[in-house]
Amino acid sequence: MRLFILSLLLITQTLPAQLLIQNSTVVDVEKKKLLPGYTVLVQDGKITVVDKDIKFKLPEGTVVIDGTGQYLAPGFTDAHVHFFQSGGLYARPDAIDLRKYRPYAEEIKWTHGHMDDLLRRYLSAGITSVIDVGATNNFLTQKDSFANKTWAPLVRMTGALLTTWVPAPFKNLGDDSPLIEMLTEENTRKAVQDQLPLNTDFIKIWYIVTDPDAEKGARKNLPLVQAAIDEAHKNNKRVAVHATERITAQLAVEAGADFLVHSVDDEVISDAFVQLLKQKKTVLCPTLVVMGHYSKVLGDHYHFSTDELNLANPETIGSVLDYPWPDTALAKTYIKSIRSSMQVAREKTADSIMTVNLQKLLTGGVIIATGTDAGNTGTQHASSYFIELAAMQKAGMTPWQLLEASTINGAKALGQDKEWGSIAKGKWANMVLLSANPLDSLANWRKISKVIQKGVVLDPGSLIVSSPEYLVQQQLNAYNAHDLDAFLEPYADDVELYEFPGKLIMKGKENMRKDYAFLSKVPNLYCKIQKRIIQGNMVIDHEEVSGFGPKPLYAVAIYVVEKGKISKVYFQQ
């Protein structure tokens, strides 16, 4: 037995353990306190001790982390995601229909096949829990395959959304459909029952009103909503509801909804509505940025940050950067509409209403959970989380409120706050070790030294598996986004650039930094891939580059990937 002695010893315990984190500052999100010099002991994936001034005898093989100068916080939760949506340009054919360029079956196949990649990206960002508030029944059957993966966050998921309206692109898709129409109370109850054998974690309702008179339409559909909620509760399932009008949100809560996944954006809420939410202990997810992302993408003025370019999936980022291609005629119509003064004013009004409403909810003591609606076009999985946090902060949330919303309140949304969401005895050891105080800056939330998932210690940099194609696409995305830092990220420090077949023209990332400084100076610079060939660790791109003059330039670039970085590039014009 090895003896590990902690400072200021008062008590001696002999316990089996798998992980000991000593002398860190524990972030207590429930009491809103920083606990310096604390020790956290983990056994079988769960926290067994949170205390200071303790001496332990621990078995051989125990992982011991010195947390001196670091902050141990609960892992973050994105309480509003959709894995049936990629976040790319083709994710929502009901918003912009590009199915003749990419069949929707291909989009669904892609999201199924890349769920492991998306989950890795979440965990690398310290997001240790994700709540999918509307998937498909086929996705629901896939959920349990990730339950014991060390590289995956905790996944909670419902199946297809029960809805009062189904857009045409989602009809007749069977178990690949994200929507099931509520036609009668009987078929609504059956729709709930059908999800139970699929091990759904909760039930989701898409409370949509198509009637010009919102209240009339909401009350007309209320019996169906009530039937779904009653049937879910009868089977011990909580209910999440999409409701963006005040009347649909109010009626849903009165009917028993446990979790509202959007802000009310059509009117400033009343004090009575706030008290209703507080009385019912309804959790609300503001979801502030998702609609703005649609406008930015389809209006052709989305700007990706360096963090997004590095963290989000390169394929979905690339599809957004390709816009207005592949249908420039259709895109022209969208761009004109979205950039119109009427639409800009409408969005500004909605944003203002959501900000005021969030402030009223916070003042009234309503439980707020952080969620992004990731998967919608422009709202990327994992990376959008920090954009949402910035919007919540701008709306007036304090650092402690942000931490509470991003940890324990996500668990409260599903009634699972006794199991996860804070650093406390008996809960899952889902935590992040930060090198800086998360209360000082949102930027510090990204300064992750370790991710701990059910007691397993992970290096965040090792979680994302970047294939040669992904690395090449990542640098291409950054090139088209005119972001030099993100462009250089996939390259090795000693990268070599050649004029084909073997004339060395440049060596080293720092020399590339100087030579590619033009990225931020050529506003219309854009590289389009005409054809791509992948051969082992090599990616061969036939590139069309526009922006340097009246005519595009054409070149072939051969990228060689070694040890997870682009090590050599061969160019031929």
QUIFEN-V941275 format. One record per pair of residues at least 6 apart in sequence whose ideal C-beta (glycine too) atoms are under 7 Angstrom apart, sorted by the first residue. I is the first residue (numbers start at 1). GAP is how many residues later the second one is. Records with the same first field share a line. If there is no record, write none. Layout:
# QUIFEN-V941275
I = GAP ; GAP
This chain:
# QUIFEN-V941275
1 = 56 ; 58
2 = 56 ; 58
3 = 54
4 = 16 ; 52 ; 54 ; 60
5 = 50
6 = 16 ; 33 ; 48 ; 49
7 = 16
8 = 45
9 = 44 ; 46
10 = 43 ; 44
11 = 43 ; 44
12 = 43
13 = 41 ; 43
14 = 43
15 = 26 ; 28 ; 33 ; 41
16 = 27 ; 43
17 = 24 ; 25 ; 26 ; 41 ; 45
18 = 24 ; 25 ; 44 ; 45 ; 437
19 = 23 ; 44 ; 410 ; 436 ; 438
20 = 19 ; 21 ; 36 ; 38 ; 42 ; 44
21 = 18 ; 19 ; 44 ; 46 ; 51
22 = 17 ; 42 ; 44 ; 45
23 = 14 ; 43 ; 44 ; 45
24 = 14 ; 43 ; 46 ; 47 ; 48 ; 409
25 = 9 ; 10 ; 11 ; 46 ; 47
26 = 9 ; 12 ; 14 ; 24 ; 46 ; 397
27 = 7 ; 44 ; 45 ; 46 ; 376 ; 411
28 = 7 ; 395
29 = 45 ; 374 ; 375 ; 378 ; 379 ; 393
30 = 378 ; 392
32 = 368
37 = 15
38 = 12 ; 13 ; 14
39 = 10 ; 12 ; 13 ; 15
40 = 7 ; 9 ; 10 ; 32 ; 383
41 = 7 ; 8
42 = 6 ; 387 ; 413
45 = 383 ; 384 ; 409 ; 410
46 = 380 ; 381 ; 382 ; 383
47 = 376 ; 377 ; 378 ; 379 ; 380 ; 382
48 = 377
49 = 376
50 = 373 ; 374 ; 375
63 = 394
65 = 385 ; 392
67 = 366
70 = 363 ; 364 ; 365 ; 379
71 = 363 ; 366 ; 367
72 = 351 ; 359 ; 361
73 = 358 ; 359 ; 361 ; 365
74 = 333 ; 334 ; 347 ; 348 ; 349 ; 356 ; 357
75 = 51 ; 52 ; 53 ; 54 ; 355 ; 356 ; 357
76 = 50 ; 51 ; 52 ; 330 ; 331
77 = 50 ; 52 ; 293 ; 329 ; 330 ; 333 ; 334 ; 344
78 = 44 ; 49 ; 52 ; 53 ; 292 ; 293 ; 294 ; 296 ; 307
79 = 52 ; 206 ; 290 ; 291 ; 292 ; 331 ; 334
80 = 51 ; 53 ; 181 ; 205 ; 207 ; 291 ; 292 ; 293
81 = 49 ; 50 ; 51 ; 291 ; 293 ; 294 ; 300
82 = 50 ; 52 ; 53 ; 292 ; 293
83 = 28 ; 32 ; 35 ; 49 ; 52 ; 56 ; 292
84 = 24 ; 27 ; 51 ; 52 ; 55 ; 94 ; 291
85 = 6 ; 7 ; 26 ; 290 ; 291
86 = 21 ; 24 ; 25 ; 230 ; 289
87 = 229 ; 287 ; 288 ; 292 ; 293 ; 294
88 = 227 ; 228 ; 231 ; 232 ; 289
89 = 9 ; 230 ; 231 ; 233 ; 234 ; 288
90 = 8 ; 12 ; 17 ; 229
91 = 16 ; 284 ; 285 ; 286
92 = 284 ; 285
93 = 6 ; 11 ; 76
94 = 73 ; 75 ; 76
95 = 199 ; 282
96 = 202 ; 238
97 = 72
98 = 228 ; 229
99 = 70
101 = 225 ; 226
104 = 65
108 = 68
112 = 30
114 = 199
115 = 27
117 = 196
118 = 195 ; 263 ; 264
119 = 27 ; 33 ; 34
120 = 31 ; 343 ; 344 ; 345
121 = 190 ; 191 ; 192 ; 260 ; 261 ; 343
122 = 8 ; 31 ; 259 ; 260
123 = 28 ; 29 ; 30 ; 328 ; 330 ; 340
124 = 336 ; 339 ; 340
125 = 186 ; 257 ; 260
126 = 306 ; 319 ; 322 ; 325
127 = 26 ; 255 ; 258
128 = 25 ; 26 ; 302 ; 323 ; 325
129 = 24 ; 25 ; 281 ; 291 ; 301
130 = 23 ; 25
131 = 25 ; 279 ; 282 ; 283
132 = 23 ; 24 ; 25 ; 26
133 = 25 ; 71 ; 107 ; 128
134 = 24 ; 27 ; 44 ; 70
135 = 22 ; 23 ; 24 ; 43
136 = 23 ; 24 ; 39 ; 40 ; 41 ; 42
137 = 22 ; 23 ; 38 ; 61
138 = 37 ; 38
139 = 18
140 = 17 ; 19 ; 55 ; 58 ; 60
141 = 57
143 = 12 ; 14
144 = 55
146 = 6 ; 9
150 = 303 ; 306 ; 308
151 = 312
153 = 300
154 = 266 ; 276
156 = 45 ; 258
157 = 44
158 = 42 ; 43 ; 44 ; 45 ; 46
159 = 36 ; 39 ; 41
160 = 17 ; 18 ; 19 ; 20
161 = 17 ; 18 ; 43 ; 44 ; 45
162 = 18 ; 20 ; 26 ; 29 ; 41 ; 42 ; 43 ; 44 ; 66
163 = 16 ; 17 ; 18 ; 19 ; 43 ; 45
164 = 18 ; 43 ; 44 ; 57 ; 60
165 = 43 ; 45
166 = 13 ; 15
170 = 7 ; 8 ; 9
179 = 27
180 = 11
182 = 6 ; 9 ; 42 ; 46
185 = 38 ; 39 ; 42
188 = 36 ; 39 ; 40
189 = 38 ; 42
192 = 11 ; 36 ; 39 ; 40
193 = 38
195 = 8
196 = 39
200 = 37
201 = 213
202 = 35 ; 36 ; 37 ; 38 ; 212
203 = 25 ; 29 ; 34 ; 36
204 = 36
205 = 20 ; 23 ; 34 ; 36 ; 37
206 = 36
207 = 18 ; 34 ; 35 ; 36 ; 41 ; 45
209 = 8 ; 9 ; 36 ; 39
210 = 7
211 = 6 ; 9
214 = 31 ; 33
215 = 32
218 = 27 ; 29 ; 30 ; 33
222 = 29 ; 33
225 = 27 ; 30
226 = 29
229 = 10 ; 26 ; 27 ; 28
232 = 7
233 = 23
238 = 20 ; 21 ; 176 ; 177
239 = 17 ; 18 ; 19
240 = 18 ; 19 ; 21
241 = 11 ; 16 ; 19
242 = 19 ; 20
243 = 6 ; 9 ; 17 ; 19
244 = 18 ; 20 ; 21 ; 22
245 = 19 ; 21
246 = 18 ; 20 ; 21 ; 23 ; 27
249 = 11 ; 15
250 = 23 ; 26
252 = 8
253 = 23 ; 24 ; 27 ; 29
257 = 25
258 = 24 ; 25
259 = 23 ; 24 ; 154
260 = 22 ; 24 ; 25
261 = 24 ; 26 ; 110
262 = 23 ; 25
263 = 23 ; 24 ; 25 ; 91 ; 94 ; 95
264 = 93
265 = 85 ; 88 ; 89
267 = 86
268 = 85 ; 88 ; 89
269 = 88 ; 91
274 = 86 ; 87 ; 90 ; 92
275 = 89
277 = 7 ; 89
278 = 86 ; 87 ; 88
281 = 86
283 = 84 ; 86 ; 126 ; 129 ; 130
284 = 77 ; 82 ; 83 ; 84
285 = 84 ; 86
286 = 68 ; 72 ; 82 ; 106
287 = 84 ; 85 ; 86
288 = 66 ; 100 ; 103 ; 104 ; 107
289 = 90 ; 98 ; 99 ; 102
290 = 82 ; 83 ; 86 ; 89
292 = 55
293 = 83 ; 85 ; 86
294 = 82 ; 83 ; 84
295 = 43 ; 52
296 = 6 ; 82
297 = 23 ; 26 ; 80 ; 81
298 = 36 ; 40
299 = 36 ; 39 ; 40
300 = 23 ; 24 ; 31 ; 35
302 = 18 ; 76
304 = 13 ; 177
306 = 177 ; 179 ; 180
307 = 76 ; 79 ; 139
308 = 72 ; 75
309 = 8 ; 165 ; 168 ; 169 ; 172 ; 174 ; 177
310 = 176 ; 179
311 = 71 ; 72
312 = 68 ; 69 ; 70 ; 71
313 = 68
314 = 156 ; 159 ; 160 ; 163
315 = 158
316 = 64
317 = 63 ; 160
318 = 155 ; 158 ; 159
320 = 58
321 = 156 ; 159 ; 160
323 = 8
324 = 7 ; 8 ; 11
337 = 6
355 = 40
358 = 37
359 = 36 ; 37
361 = 7
362 = 6 ; 34 ; 35 ; 39
367 = 42 ; 45
368 = 37 ; 41
369 = 36 ; 40 ; 41 ; 44
370 = 18 ; 19 ; 22 ; 35 ; 36 ; 40
372 = 7 ; 12 ; 13 ; 16
373 = 6
374 = 6 ; 7 ; 10
375 = 6
386 = 56 ; 59 ; 60
389 = 13 ; 53
390 = 52
392 = 10
393 = 9 ; 49
399 = 40
403 = 35
407 = 14 ; 15
408 = 9 ; 13 ; 14
410 = 11
411 = 6 ; 8 ; 9 ; 10
419 = 8 ; 9
420 = 7 ; 8 ; 10
423 = 8
428 = 26
429 = 23 ; 25 ; 26
430 = 22 ; 23 ; 24
431 = 21
432 = 16 ; 19
433 = 16 ; 17 ; 19
434 = 10 ; 13 ; 14 ; 15
435 = 12 ; 14
436 = 8 ; 11
437 = 7
438 = 6 ; 7
448 = 12
450 = 7 ; 8 ; 9
451 = 7 ; 9
466 = 98
468 = 66 ; 69 ; 70 ; 71 ; 93
469 = 65 ; 70
471 = 19 ; 90 ; 95
472 = 67 ; 69 ; 87 ; 94
474 = 16
475 = 12 ; 15 ; 91
476 = 51
478 = 8 ; 9
479 = 8 ; 40 ; 48
480 = 46 ; 47
482 = 37 ; 38 ; 43
484 = 29 ; 32 ; 33 ; 35 ; 36
487 = 29 ; 32
488 = 21 ; 24 ; 25
490 = 75 ; 76
491 = 18 ; 21 ; 74 ; 75
492 = 73 ; 74 ; 75
493 = 15 ; 16
494 = 13 ; 14
495 = 13 ; 14 ; 17 ; 71 ; 72 ; 73
496 = 8 ; 11 ; 72
497 = 8 ; 9 ; 72
498 = 6 ; 7 ; 70 ; 71 ; 72
499 = 6 ; 72
500 = 70 ; 71 ; 72
506 = 6 ; 9
519 = 6
522 = 25 ; 26
524 = 22 ; 23
525 = 22
526 = 20 ; 21
527 = 16 ; 18
528 = 16
529 = 12 ; 13 ; 14
530 = 12 ; 13 ; 14
531 = 11
532 = 7 ; 9
533 = 7
537 = 23 ; 24 ; 25
538 = 20 ; 21 ; 22
539 = 20
540 = 16 ; 18
541 = 16
542 = 14
543 = 11 ; 12 ; 14
544 = 8 ; 10
545 = 7 ; 8 ; 10
546 = 6
555 = 16 ; 17 ; 18
556 = 16
557 = 12 ; 14
558 = 11 ; 12
559 = 7 ; 10
560 = 7 ; 8
561 = 6
